[in-house]
Amino acid sequence: MRVLLVDCYDSYTYNLYQLIGWVNDREAPLVVRNDDWSCLHPLLGLESLGAVDADRPPALSHAPVVDAIVLSPGPGRPERRDDLGIGQVLLRWQAVHGVPILGVCLGHQGIAWAYGGRVRHAQRVSHGEVMSVYWDAAMKCADGVAERLFHGMPAAGFRAVRYHSLVVDEKSLNESLIPLAWCDDPRTGERVLMALRHAHLPLFGVQFHVESVCTEYGAVVMRNFLEIAATRGKRLRKTVPTNGWLPTNPAETGITAGHSSSPGRQRWTRLHRWVTAPAAVRSPPRLFERLLGGDATRAVFWLDSATASAQHPPPPESARWSYMGEVDRRYTVQAADGTFLDRLQSALDGVMVADDDEFRGASEGAEREPPPLYGGWVGWLDYEIKRECFDAPAAARHAPEDPFCGRLALATRVLALDHATGEVCIIALAADGRAASHGDELSAARAWLVHAERTLRHVEEEAGAAPQESAVIASATPLTDALLSFRLERSHDEYVADIGACLAQIRDGESYEICLTNRLRATVPNTAADTFDPLQHYLVLRQLNPAPFAAYIRFDADTAICCSSPERFLRLRHGTRLESRPIKGTIRRGRTPSEDAQLRERLRHSGKDRAENLMIVDLVRNDLGRVCALGSVAVPRLMTIESYATVHQMVSTVCGQLPEASSGAVAAVLRACFPMGSMTGAPKRRTMQIIDGLERSGRGVYSGSIGYVSAGGQFADWNVVIRTAVWHRPPRKTAMEAADWQVVIGAGGAIVAGSDAEDEFQEMMLKAMALIRSVGVAAGAKSFQVLGAECAGEVNAKG
């Protein structure tokens, strides 16, 4: 069957896409946006009337070429043209085109509105909640079809997920609309209509989300609808028009076949050597400082699985590899004109790396499988790169502080630390070119490998000394001022007011969840040149708050990023296998083992946090579903609790499989999935518009991503930039000139219907506190304060 899926700019549409394709004999639906009025004529034969008048019956020029239509969920109300879009015409004039329609959530409400019903606020908003839905198995229409939508399902009740604040008022329905299913709200007792159908037309609506990972029998409902469509639909499709607008599936991926070698590509020779050094692998700060620290003119990075030896590590795969090294700034991806992802694709296509077989054959561990980052592109994506992505709002309110919105540079010197085996792979790239210059590059690469191995073995020998971490805090340089002051960009009262605005939007059906953030700023004074080094802060941060996706990036002398993120945005393996690990749900660690266990269990059973997590899991499934093969998106781990130094967090894992490996995969996947849904909320597009209207500045690096793409684009790993401090100082005229460092910390949380404004403010501050404390410790401050917080006061920075 040819199914048309109308996307109402929702963030769960591609879960429907996957579901439809899976039950429809692996035939993917056609996807059109609800504002694509041009599709009505070629697909359904409805004559175009300019800006189509939904109140006037259109003429039918030819038989429809689709067999069934599914209207997606979406923000807003069905009576608003901008929200339901072409769905209004499809529903009101179904008798003209004759194609059966299934409406989900907004589409369900649209059926009621189109045929005389009323849509009103529910007594209580329900987003991400799993409830029991029951239906009347005895009810039949004149044609005997009514019960078939739920055929094979228990009438007494099945679990279904609700994402809605508006409901169809059952009392407003006339005889043309027949109620089919309900749920009873456990808190208000309200009987909520969960499904309906038209008495004579093949129109069916379900208020619950059949596509959610936690809905039972979603595939059964979809299969039943398609079977009804097969018997009731006109089935007149013979061919599909091939005019230019018609999408291919997946519609927006942009994934292209792999590129072959060409003379225009920059060729690099890769040398590597494996060294067994378990003690050095357990002491990465010492190794980084000896090999890469101490010279601010170098462009260095450290992608740090800092929880590898923590007391409560996450699953071993999350913390297996750490990478540290140096990038060549001559090969940088950046753009100020909205073409960053295009330039990334060009960079991946423009570099070809081949091993130096002679050197590799003589090295230790020559036959070992190489690490995922075996030379490639390292850096960060600013949140503002959202403008280039699938769900980008039409325009951003805030100009980015960094006009380039992110940077990636070619890592030509890399140490890959394997925390599982205690081995280190030392990697160097040499640019090919004219014989003489290539010889110089190759000699420099070989010399660096020798130097790195010598340093590594030296660190291995001395690693049995006193733990370096204990010396980090003690070595902090005291400030002239004993008190370090942070200032909130939006004060307590302003932030709480913004939470109220979010709750109003959620109540009105504009969003399910809004990830609101704030920023804190402080100045660390310097009384002489280079008295403070951001690396010192990162070493403190990784000790106080170790995390599996931590990072230190310093590509120039005056900017540094110190990140202790526990959250993976995306990992790509072997060119096709994708994984994301969204986090929603946070609670502090306990003061005693007993309290800690109680808090962990409280988080595990928190209805609010489980709803938040489910909303983002379904959103991430949607994003992966845009680019992954039908039926390949799965959730192997749902709402598990992971413990870190200062907090417990609720974590899920979502996986998918790309149809094929290709050089176009990385940029296409980023375009489909960025930014991470846990930093926006859902639906993404409408929610990002709400966020832009409330927040006072661009988020910059915060809410973006730090990571790498291997040469060739077959491997990639990106975190979510949370628990992060960004350091900057104005350029200095001389190396001896003192310049104060400015530090910016982002923090926030998900606002949902059940949020308490004061609790959300305190959660935001809890998330920021590990960063605030680490900055105070690294700067040698005796105490710090947060200006703009209601309970501002001095707090011992070393306590």
N, C-alpha and C positions, 0 to 999 in steps of 0.2 A: 504494500500500500504506500501511496505517496501522501505523507502527512505534512501539513503546514503548521509550524510552531511560531506563534506570534510572541515576540519578546517585548514585554512592557517595561524594559529597562530594569529588570529584576536581577538579583544576584543568585537566583536559584534556577534560572531558565535552562542552563546547560545540564543541570541534573535531570530535568525533564527531557532534554535532548538525548542524554544517555539512556534514560529509561525507555523512551519511545523506540529508539533504535534497537535496544536489547530485545524488547518483546515483539518488534515488528520484523522479525527474521533478519536482523542485522542491517536493515535499511534505515539509514539516518533520515530524520525529518529535514525539510527545508526550513531555515530560520530567517524570519524577517523582523525588523524592528517595527514597533507599533506606530511610528511616524512615517513609514515608507508607503505613502498612498499610491505610489506608482505600481505596486504589486497587484492591486485589486483587479485591474483589467487582464493582464496576461495570465494570472493564476486562476481567477474566479469568473472571468468574463464580465465583470461589472464595469460598465462604461464610466470612464473618468469624467467627473463633473467639475474639473478644476480642483478647488479645495473641498472635495466631496462633501455634499450636504447629507448628513446622517438622517435628516428629517424627511428626505424626499426619496422615494424608491428609485434606484438606478435601473437602467436598462441592462439586459443581459445579451451580450453580443456573441458569445460562444459558450460551450459547456465548460465547467470548471475542469482543471487539470490536476486537482488534488482530491483525495478521497476523504480526508478528515482534517479537522482544524483543532488545535489546542491553544487556548489563550493562557498565557503564563500569569503567575502572580506579579505584583508590582506595587510601587508606592502610590498613595493618593486615593482618589475616589472614582468610581466608574462613570459618574455623570460629567466628569471633567474631560474634555476632549484631549488635553495634553497627557492625561494619565492612561486612559484606555485606548485612545487613538483609533486606528482602523478597526479595533475590536467593536466599537460602537456600530459601525456599518455592517460588519460581519454578523453581529447578533440581531440587529433590528431587521435586517433584510435576508435572514436565513431562508425564508420561504422563496426568495428570488434565486439565490445561488444553489440552495439545496444541500450543501455540504454539512454533515454532522459536526457538532462543536462540543468540545469538553472545555469548560472554564475552571481554572484552579485559582482559588482565593479571590483576587481581584476579578478574574474572569467569571467566577461563580457569582460574585456580587453584580457583575455586569449583566448577566442573564436576568437576574431579578429586576434590576433597574430598567432594562430594555423592554420588559413586559409588564410594567406597572407596579413593581414592588418598590419598597423603600429600604435604603441602607442607612443604618444609624450606628452610633457608638455602642460598643458592648458595655455591659456593666463593669467589666474588668478586662484590661488588656492582657492578651495571652500570646507571648512570643517565645518560641523554643520550648514549649511545654508539651509533654506527652500525656494524652488523655484518652479515655475509653469512648469510642464512637459506636453507637448502636443504630440499627436500621430496621425498618418494618418489612420483614420477609413476606408478609401476607398481602401487601399492597400491590395492586396491578392496575395498569391503565387499560383503556379500551383495546389497545393493541397488544396487551400482555407483555410489554417490554420493560416496565419500570424496575422490576426486581433484578434484571439482568446486569445492571451496572455493578451490583455487589454479589453476583453469583459466585458461589464457592467460598464465601466469607461468613464468619460466625455472626449471626444477627444479634446475639446477646452482647457483643462488644469486641472491638479490636483496637489495638493501640495506634494512635495517629498523632501527628505533630501539628500544633496550631501556631501560626504566625499571623495574628491579625488583632487589630483594635476596633475594627468595624465589623458589623454583622448584618445579615439580611433579617429584617423585621418580619417574622413569619406571619404575624397578624395582618400585614399589608398585602399578602399575596392573594391574587384573584384566582379564579378557577382554572386559568391556563397554566399555572405553576403548581407543581405537586411536591411537597416536602418528602424527602427520602430518608434522611438520617439526622441524628442529633448527638449532642454530648451535654452532660450536666456539669456546669462549673462547680468544682468542689468548694470554692470559697463563697460564692455569691448565691449558689443554687439556681442560677439562670439556666434555662434550657436553650441551648444555642443550636440553631439550624446548621447542620454540617453538610447537607447535600440536597439538591433539588433537581427536577427535570421539567421540561415543558410537556404539557399533556398531549400535544399533537405533533410537535416538531422535534427532530433529533437534537435537542439541546440539553446538555447535562452539566451540572455544576457541583464541585466539591470545595468546601471551605478549607478543609485540612490539606496539608501538603503531601500529596501522594509520593513525591520524589525525595522526601527527607530520609536520611539514613535510619532514623528511628521509627518510621511509619511501617506498620505491618501491612502486608497485602497491597502495597502500592502498585507492584507489577500486575497484580490480579485486576485491580481497578482499570489500569491502562489497557490491559489485554481485553477485558470485557468491553471497554468502550470501542476499541478498534474492531472487535467482532460485530458490535452493533452497527458501526459505521459501514462495515463490509456488507451487511444485509440491508441497511436502510439508506445508505448513500447511493448516489446516482451511478457511481462507478463508470463514469464516461471518459476517464482519462485514457488517452492512447499514446500521446507523445507529450514531451515537456518542452516548452519554448526555450530557446537558447539565446534570447536577447541579453544585452550586456549586464542588466541589473541582477539577473538571477544568480543567487549564491551557489557556490559549490560547498561541499561539507568535508571537514569542518570549515565554517564560513570565514573566520577571521584569523586563521592560524598563521598564514604566511610561511609555513614550513616548506622548504624547497629541497630538491635533491642535492646531494653532496657535490661539492665542487672538486674538480680534478686539478692536478698540478698545472700551473701555467707559468710562462716566463715572467709575468708581471708580479708574481708573489715573492715576498721577502723570504729567503731561505735561511734557516738557522741549523747549526750543528749542535746536538745535545750530548753532553758528557755527564756521566754520573758514576757514583761510587757508593756502595753500601758499607756501613761501619756498624759493628755491634757495640753499643754504648749505653747500657741500661741505666747506669747512675746519672749520666748526662741527660738522658731523656726524662728522668725524674727531677731534674734541676734546670728547666728551660730558662728561668730568669738569668742565671749565671751564664748560660751559653749565649743568650741573646746579647747581654751586655758585653761579653768578651769579643764576640764576632761582629756585632752590628751597632752597638750603642756607642755613645761618647762623641759622635761626630754628627752635628745637626745638619750638615750640608748633604748628607747621604739620604736617599729616598728609600726608607725601610718599611717593612711590614712584619707583623706577627699575628697569624691566625691561630689562636691559642685555645686548645681544648683544656681549659684550666681545671676542669673537674676530674681529670684523669686519675688523680690521687686523692680526691676529696673523700670525706667520710661517707657521704650519701651520693655516689655517682649515678648519673643516668645510665641507660643501657649502654654497654660497651661500644656499640657501633657509633654512637653519637660523639664519643670522646676519643676515638682511636687515633686520629691524626692531628698533629699540629704542624704548622708551616711557618718558617721565618726566613727572611731574605731581603733582597734589594731589587728594586725595579730600575729599568733604564728609561729615564724621563724623555728620551728622544722618541719613544714609541708610546704615545699616550692617547687614550680615547676620552674626548670631552667635547661638549657642544653647548652653545648658548642659544641655539635657534630651533630647539625642539627636534633635533635629529640624532640624539645620543644613541638610541637603540639601532638606528640605521648605521651609524658609524661603528658601533660595536660589531654589527654583522660584517661590515667591510673589513674591520680589523681581523676578525676570525678567518675570513676568506683570504686575507692578504698575507698570512703567515703560514709557512710550512716548516715543520721541525723534523729532522732526521737524526738518528743516533750516529755517533762516531763509533762504528763497529770495532775498530782496532782498539780504542780505549776501553770500550765496554767489555770486550773479551778478556781484557787483562785485569778487570776490577773485581773486587770482592762482591759476591752475591750477584754476579752477572746474569744469572738465569732467573732471578726473582721478578715477580710481577711488579711493575713500577707503581709508585703511589699515584693517587688520582690527580694531584697537582704536580705535573711532571714538566714544569715550564708552562707559562700561560699568562693570563691577564688577571691582575689583582687590584682591588680598590673598593670603591663604594658608589652606591646610587643614592642620590638625594630623594627625599619624598616627592619633590616637585617634578620628578620624571614621570609622575602619574599623568602629566599632560599628554604624554606620548602613548598612553596605554588604552586598553579596550574600553574601560568605563570612565574615561576622563571627562570631567565636566567641561562645558563649552569654554569657560575661561576661568583662570585663577585670580582670586582677589589680591593675593599677596605676591609681590615680586620676590624671587629667591634672593637670599643674602649672597650666595655664591652663584653668579650668573651661569656657571658651567654645570650646575646641578649634578655633580658627581665626577669622578675620575677613575679610570682604569689605566694601569700602565703595565708594560711587559715585564714579568719577573724573570730576570736572566740569571739570578743567583738565588738558590733555594736550598734550605735544609728541611726535609720532610721527616718528622719524628713519629715513629710508630709506637704508640703507648702500649699496644698489645704484645709486641715482641721485644721492645727495647732496642730496636735498630733505627739507624738514621740513614736516609738516602741523601747524599750531597749531589746537587745538580747545578750545572752551569751551561748557559747557552752562548754560542759564538755566532755572530752574524756572518753569513757568507757574502762574498763580494769579489773584488779583484784579488788575485792570488796573494799579493803582499799584505793587504789589509786583513784578509781572512786569516793569514798566518799570524798576524799580531793578535787578532781577536781570539784565535784558538789558543795561542800561548797564554794570553791573559786568563782565559777560562781554566786552562789546566793549572796555572799557578794558583788561582783562587781555590780550586779543589784541594790542592796540596795544603794551602794555608788553612782552609776550613777543617780538613781532617786533622791537622796538627792541633788546632784549637779545640776541636771536639775531644780528642784523646787526652789533652791536658785537663779539660773540664771533667772528664771521666775519672781521672786520677784523684782530683781534689774534691770530688763531690761528697766524700765521706766526712767533710768538715761540718761545722755547726750549720744548721739550716740557714740559708741566705735570707729567707723571708723574715726571720726574727730581727735581722739587721736592717731591714728596709725602713721600718717605722722609727727605729732608734736613730737613723741617719738623717731624718727629716730636718731641713734647715729652718730654724725658728723665724717667724715673721717679726718685723718691728712692732706691728700691732698684734696684741694677744687675741683679738676678736676678729673673726672672719665673717663678713656679712653677705648673705645671699638675699636677692630680692626676687619675689614672684612677679612674673610679667602681668598676671591677673591676680588680684588680691583674693583672699578668702571669700569676701562678699561677692566679688565680681564672678569668681569661678562658680560659686553656688548659684548665682543668678543664671549663668549660662547652662548649668545643669537643669534648672527649671525650664529654660527655653527648649532644651533637648527633650525633656519629658512631655512638653506640649506637642512637639513635632511627632513624637512616638504615639501619643494619644490620638493624634489626628491621622495616623496611618501613613505618615511620610517616611518613617524608618522603623526598623525592628530594633536596631542597636546603633548607638552613636559613640564612637571612640574619641572622647574629648581629651585634649592635652593642654598642658601649661608649660612654661619655661621658667627656669631659675637662672640668675646671672650673678657672678661674683668676680671680683678683681683680686688677683694675687700679686702683691707689689714686689718689684725687684729693686733692690738698693744698689746692685752692681750687676754687670753683665753676666747672664747665665747663672744666676743664683738658684733659679728654679728650672727644672726640666720636666716636661709632661711625662716622660718615661718613669720618673719617680712616682708620679701619681698612679700610672698603670700598674706598677709593681705592688703598690699598696692595695689598689682595687682588686687585683686578682687574688690577693691574700685574704682580704675581708669578704669578698663576694665572688668566689670562683664560679665559672660558668662554662658550659660545653662549647659555646659559640662566641667566645670572647675574642677581642682583637685590639691591636695597637697599630695605628697607621700614622706615619709621619713622612709625607712626600716632599715637604719643604721645611725650612727652619722655623717658620712662624705659625704653623698650623699642625695640630695633632688630634687624633681621635682615640679616646680610651673607652673601650666598650666591654661590658661583662654580660652579654646577652645569653639567656638560657634558651632562646627560641630559634628554631630553624625555619627559614622562609621556604627555600627550595633546594633540593639536591638532585642533580642529574648524574646518572651512572650509565656507562657504556652506551651513551648516545640516546637511550630510549626510556630508561627507568627513572621516574620522578617520585620524590617524596617531600612532604611538608609536615611540620610538627607544630600546629597552632597551639598557643597557650591562652586560656581564659580561665580565671579563677585564681586568686592569690590570697594567702593568709600568712601571718607572721609565724616564725618559729616560737616554740614554747621555751620558758625559762627552765623547766625541768623536763626530764624524759616523759613523765606522766602527762604534763600539760601539752607537750609537743605532740604526743600521740592523740590526745583529745582534739587538738586543733586540726591535725591531719584528717581525722575522721569527720570533723565538722565540715571541712572543705569538700570531702568526698561526697557527702550527702546534702550539700547546700543546693536547694532547688534553683536559686538565682544563678549561682555559678555554673550549674549544669546546663541551664538554659542558655547562658552566654556562650559556653563552650560549644553546644550543639549548633547554635546559629552560625558560628565561625567555621565549624567543621563542614556544615552544609555549603557555606560560601566557598571554602577552599575546594570542596568536591566540584562545585560549579566551575571554578576557574580552571582546574585541571581538566574538567570535562570538555572544555573548549578545544583542547589540543590532543587529548588522549584517545586511544582507540576505544570503540564502543565496548562497554562491559568491563573495562580494565581498571576503572577507578574504584578503590576499596578503602576501608577504614580498619586496618588490622588492630589498632589500639584506640579505644574510645574512653576519654575522661579518666585516665590514670593519674595518680598523684606522684609527683616527683619532688624531692626535698633538696633545697639548696642552703647556702650558709645562713641566709636571713629569712627566707620564706619557703613555704610549700606552694606548689603550683599544680593546676590541673592541665594536663597535656594530652593531646590526641595525635595520632599519626594517620595521614592520608597519603595513599600511593596511587600511581597511575602509570600507564605504558604508552609512549608515543607510538604512532603507527610504524615509523621507521626512523633509523638514525640519519641525521642530516646536518650539514653545517648551519642550516637555518634554524635549528631547534632552539638554541639558547635565547636569541633575541625574540623569537616568536613566543616562547614560553613566558619570558619576562613581560612582553606586551600583553599577554592574556591574563597574567596573574598579579602583576605589580600594581599598587603596593599591597602588602600582605593584608588580608581582610581583618586580622586581629588589630590592625592599626587604623582601620576606617570604620568598620561596622557594615551593616547591610540594610537595604540594597546599596551597593558601593556608590553609584553615580549620584543619586539623590542625597545620600548621606555625606559624601564629600562636599557637595554644594552647601549643606547645612554647616559643616565644619568650617568651610571657608568664610561663611558669614559670621561665625562666632569667634574664631581665633584671630589674634591681632597681628601675627607675623607668620611667615613661612616656617615650616618645621625644619627645613634643612636636612642634615644627615639623619636626625632623629626621625624615626618611623620609616626610614629607608632601609638600605641593606648593605652589608659589607661581605665580601667574599671573593671568589675567583671563578674563572673559566679556563679550563686547560687549553693548551694549544690544540687546535683542531676541533674544539667545542664538544668533545665527547664526555667530559666530566665538568661539573660545576657544583658549588656549594655556597649558599647565601644565607646569612642570618637575618633576623629582624633587629633593627637598631633600637634597642631599649636598654635601660640601665647604662647610659652612655654620657660621657662628658666630652665636649668639643672645645679644644683650647685654641686661642688665637691671640697674637700680639701684633701691633702695627709694625711695619718694616722699620728697621733701624738704619741710620746713616753709617754707623761704624759698628764693628763687632763688639766693641767695648761699651757701647751705649746701652744704658739700662732701659728696659721697656717692660711695663706691667703686662702680665698675662690675663686675658679675659677668658672665663670659662662659662659655658652654657650647658645646662642640664635640662633635658626634656623628661616629662613624666605625665601620666594620665591614666585613664581607665575607661571601661565600657559603661555607658549609661543605657540602662534598659528600663522597662516599665516599672519594675520593682525596686529601682534604685532609691536610696535615701541620700539626699544631697550632702549632708554632713558626713555620712559614711564614705561617700565617694571622694570627698575632699581628703579625708584622712587616709584613704587607700592610695590616692595620688601621692601624698606626702610620704607614706611608708615606702613606696617604690623609689622615691627620690632620696630617701634618707641614707641608703648605702652609698650612693654617689656623694652626697653632701659630706658624710663622715669621712669618706676616703680622701676627698679633696682637702678637708681640714687637717687630716693626719699627714698627708703628703707635704702640705705647706708648712707644717710645724705649728699650726694655730693651737692655742690652748683651749679655745672654745669657738663656737660659731652660733649665728642666729639667722633666722629666716624672716625677712621683713615682708609684710603683707599677709602672713599667716595669723589667724586669730589668736593663737596661743604662742606667738613669737616670744622667744626667750633664749637665754644662753644655754647651750648644751655642751657638756664636756666632749671635745672632739676625740679624745683618746679613750674615752670610756666605752 
